[in-house]
Amino acid sequence: MTGSLGAARVRESFNPSQDSQVDKIKRHTADLIDLCDEGKGKTNSGEEHRLWALAMTAYEEAAMWAVKAATANTPPPNSQPDPTQQAGIGTKQPDRD
């Protein structure tokens, strides 16, 4: 549901890696947040409102961790190799006799 609260919370359209798993994580999380938002709108109880809000926050956080896991081995777009790693700078050299 583009333009929904859930889509905004997970920044559904932001996926520079174009990773399909990230798209799925964000889409499903957005749907869950929207479901919670609907539930929150059906209550006048402060306690129920708080519980729905906590659930939405937990889904947001879970999505952030899931996206981090899904992209852990994906280099950032337009990234260049670290020249210090290529040159061996900062790495311990073997002892020579």
C-alpha positions in Angstrom: 0.0 0.0 0.0 2.1 2.9 -1.3 1.7 6.1 0.6 0.6 4.3 3.8 2.0 5.0 7.3 3.8 1.6 7.2 5.4 2.4 3.8 6.6 5.7 5.2 7.9 4.2 8.4 10.1 1.6 6.6 10.9 4.0 3.8 9.7 1.3 1.4 11.0 3.0 -1.8 14.5 3.3 -0.4 16.5 0.3 -1.6 19.7 1.4 -3.3 20.9 -2.2 -3.5 17.7 -3.2 -5.4 17.7 -6.3 -3.3 14.4 -8.3 -3.7 14.7 -9.6 -0.2 14.8 -6.0 1.2 11.7 -5.2 -0.9 9.9 -8.2 0.7 11.0 -7.3 4.2 9.8 -3.7 3.8 6.5 -4.7 2.1 5.5 -7.2 4.8 6.6 -4.9 7.6 4.7 -2.0 6.1 1.6 -4.2 6.0 2.0 -5.2 9.7 2.5 -1.6 10.7 -0.7 -0.6 8.8 -2.6 -3.4 10.5 -1.5 -2.1 13.9 -2.4 1.5 12.9 -5.9 0.2 12.0 -6.2 -1.4 15.4 -5.0 1.7 17.1 -7.7 3.7 15.4 -10.4 1.5 16.7 -9.8 2.0 20.4 -10.3 4.8 22.9 -8.3 3.1 25.5 -5.0 4.7 26.3 -3.5 1.4 27.2 -4.5 -0.3 24.0 -3.3 2.7 22.0 0.1 2.4 23.8 0.3 -1.4 23.0 -0.5 -0.8 19.3 2.2 1.9 19.2 4.7 -0.4 20.8 4.0 -3.1 18.3 4.5 -0.7 15.4 7.9 0.4 16.9 8.9 -3.2 17.4 8.1 -4.0 13.7 10.1 -1.0 12.6 13.1 -2.1 14.6 12.8 -5.7 13.4 12.7 -4.5 9.8 15.9 -2.4 10.3 17.7 -5.5 11.7 16.3 -7.7 9.0 17.5 -5.3 6.2 20.9 -5.1 7.8 21.1 -8.9 7.9 19.9 -9.2 4.3 22.5 -6.7 3.0 25.4 -7.6 5.3 27.5 -8.9 2.3 26.3 -6.4 -0.2 28.8 -3.6 -1.0 27.3 -0.1 -1.0 26.3 1.3 -4.4 29.2 3.0 -6.2 31.7 1.8 -3.6 35.3 1.6 -4.3 37.6 -1.0 -2.7 39.5 0.2 0.4 43.0 1.1 -0.9 44.5 0.5 2.6 43.3 -3.1 2.4 44.7 -3.6 -1.1 48.1 -2.2 -0.1 48.2 -4.1 3.1 48.4 -0.9 5.2 47.6 -1.6 8.8 48.0 -5.3 8.5 50.7 -7.2 10.4 53.5 -8.4 8.2 55.1 -11.8 8.9 58.3 -11.7 10.9 61.5 -12.1 8.8 64.7 -13.7 10.0 
